[in-house]
Amino acid sequence: MTVPTTSYPFRRIAASGDISHVERELAEEVPIALEFNGIGYAVLMATPHDIEDLVAGFLLAERLQFAGDTVINVSLHRAEAGLVARATLPADRAGALLDRIRHRASDSSCGLCGIENLEQAMRPLPPVAAKCEAGNDAVFNALAELSRFQLLNARMSNGVQKGPPIGVEEGPPFRI
């Protein structure tokens, strides 16, 4: 499987302060709107590759389909803001689809979760006016301290996402 990628230039800043210019290959991701039985269900970012498999896996994860069920008519459509994947579920799954839409609206937590179409996902954002005041030393100190707060990650042999701690009672792991 070949995943579409693009090479981008970056500045690598070492803890010593040395700066070098490097190229990094990054997977291309586009917004993909999922519509089931004509209903806008979700928008997610994904590589534009094997989208039919993405739809099938998404339906299984959402319990809108079960192993052995078949999705009828997965069709892909290009839109100005991304791609739309339309799928028709069997008639006996329509009730589960409507029930899940009502439930899903209450358990979304990220910026794209709960967004139902490309226009909502790709709306213009206000410009960021804040400037980062963190120096290189502060960033490298923060990186060095971060693993102290990833206790589950240490036990799982790097098997969980490496995000910063949320709600740590003694305060943040570093100060900038």
C-alpha positions in Angstrom: 0.0 0.0 0.0 1.4 3.4 -1.0 0.2 6.2 1.2 0.3 9.7 -0.4 3.0 11.8 1.3 4.6 15.3 0.8 8.1 16.4 1.8 8.3 19.5 3.9 11.4 21.5 5.0 11.9 21.9 8.8 14.4 23.5 11.1 15.8 21.0 13.6 16.8 22.8 16.8 19.0 20.7 19.1 19.2 21.1 22.9 22.7 22.6 22.3 21.1 25.3 20.2 22.5 24.0 16.9 20.1 24.5 14.0 20.0 22.3 10.9 17.7 22.2 8.0 16.0 18.9 7.3 13.3 17.5 5.0 10.5 15.3 6.5 8.0 13.3 4.7 4.5 13.6 6.1 1.4 11.7 5.2 -1.2 13.7 3.4 -4.5 14.1 5.2 -7.7 15.6 4.0 -11.0 16.1 5.6 -13.4 13.3 4.8 -17.1 13.7 5.4 -18.9 10.4 6.1 -22.6 10.3 5.1 -24.8 7.3 5.8 -28.2 6.8 4.2 -28.0 10.5 3.2 -27.3 11.8 6.7 -24.1 13.7 7.4 -22.6 11.7 10.2 -19.0 12.8 10.8 -15.9 14.5 9.4 -12.5 13.2 10.1 -8.9 13.7 8.9 -7.4 10.8 7.1 -5.1 9.9 4.2 -7.1 9.7 1.0 -6.3 6.0 0.5 -8.4 2.9 1.1 -11.4 5.0 2.1 -13.8 2.1 1.6 -11.9 0.2 4.3 -12.0 3.3 6.5 -15.8 3.5 6.1 -16.2 -0.2 6.9 -14.0 0.1 10.0 -15.8 3.2 11.1 -19.2 1.6 10.9 -18.0 -1.4 12.9 -16.5 0.9 15.6 -19.8 2.9 15.8 -21.8 -0.3 16.0 -23.7 0.6 12.9 -22.6 -2.6 11.3 -21.5 -5.9 12.5 -19.0 -8.5 11.1 -20.5 -10.1 8.1 -22.8 -7.2 7.2 -22.2 -5.6 3.9 -22.2 -1.9 3.1 -24.2 -1.0 0.1 -22.8 1.5 -2.4 -19.8 3.3 -0.9 -19.2 6.2 -3.3 -16.6 8.9 -3.1 -17.1 12.5 -4.2 -14.6 15.3 -4.4 -15.7 18.6 -2.8 -13.8 21.9 -2.6 -13.0 21.3 1.1 -12.2 17.6 0.9 -13.9 14.3 0.1 -17.3 12.9 0.8 -17.8 9.2 1.4 -21.4 8.2 1.0 -22.6 4.7 2.1 -26.0 3.1 2.2 -26.7 0.9 5.1 -29.2 -1.9 4.9 -32.7 -0.9 5.9 -32.6 -2.9 9.1 -29.7 -0.7 10.4 -31.6 2.6 9.8 -32.9 2.7 13.4 -29.4 2.1 14.9 -28.1 4.9 12.7 -30.7 7.4 14.0 -30.2 6.3 17.6 -26.4 6.7 17.3 -26.7 10.2 15.8 -28.6 11.3 18.9 -26.1 9.6 21.2 -23.0 10.8 19.3 -23.9 14.5 19.7 -23.4 14.2 23.4 -20.1 12.4 23.5 -17.9 14.4 21.2 -14.8 16.0 22.6 -12.3 17.1 19.9 -12.6 19.8 17.3 -13.9 17.6 14.5 -15.9 15.2 16.5 -19.6 16.0 16.1 -19.0 17.9 12.9 -21.3 16.5 10.2 -20.1 18.1 7.0 -17.1 19.6 5.3 -18.4 23.2 5.4 -18.6 23.1 9.2 -15.1 21.4 9.5 -13.3 23.8 7.2 -14.9 27.1 8.3 -12.4 30.1 8.5 -10.7 30.5 11.8 -9.7 33.8 13.4 -6.0 34.6 13.1 -3.8 33.6 16.1 -2.5 36.8 17.7 -0.6 35.3 20.6 3.1 34.8 20.3 5.0 32.0 21.9 7.4 33.3 24.5 9.0 30.0 25.3 12.7 29.8 24.6 14.5 26.7 23.4 15.7 25.8 27.0 12.1 25.8 28.2 11.0 23.5 25.4 13.8 21.0 25.9 13.3 21.0 29.7 9.6 20.3 29.2 10.4 17.4 26.8 12.9 16.0 29.3 10.3 16.1 32.1 7.3 14.9 30.2 8.0 11.2 30.6 7.7 11.5 34.4 4.0 12.2 33.9 3.4 9.3 31.5 3.2 6.5 34.0 0.8 4.3 32.1 2.8 4.8 28.9 6.0 3.6 30.7 4.2 0.4 31.8 2.7 -0.2 28.3 6.0 -0.1 26.3 5.1 3.1 24.5 1.6 1.6 23.7 -0.5 4.6 24.5 -0.7 8.1 23.1 2.0 10.5 24.4 0.0 13.5 25.4 0.8 15.9 28.2 -0.9 15.2 31.6 -4.4 16.6 32.2 -5.5 17.5 35.6 -2.2 16.7 37.4 -2.8 17.9 41.0 0.7 19.1 41.7 0.5 21.5 38.7 2.0 21.4 35.3 5.3 19.4 34.8 7.1 22.6 33.7 6.8 26.3 33.7 7.6 28.6 30.8 
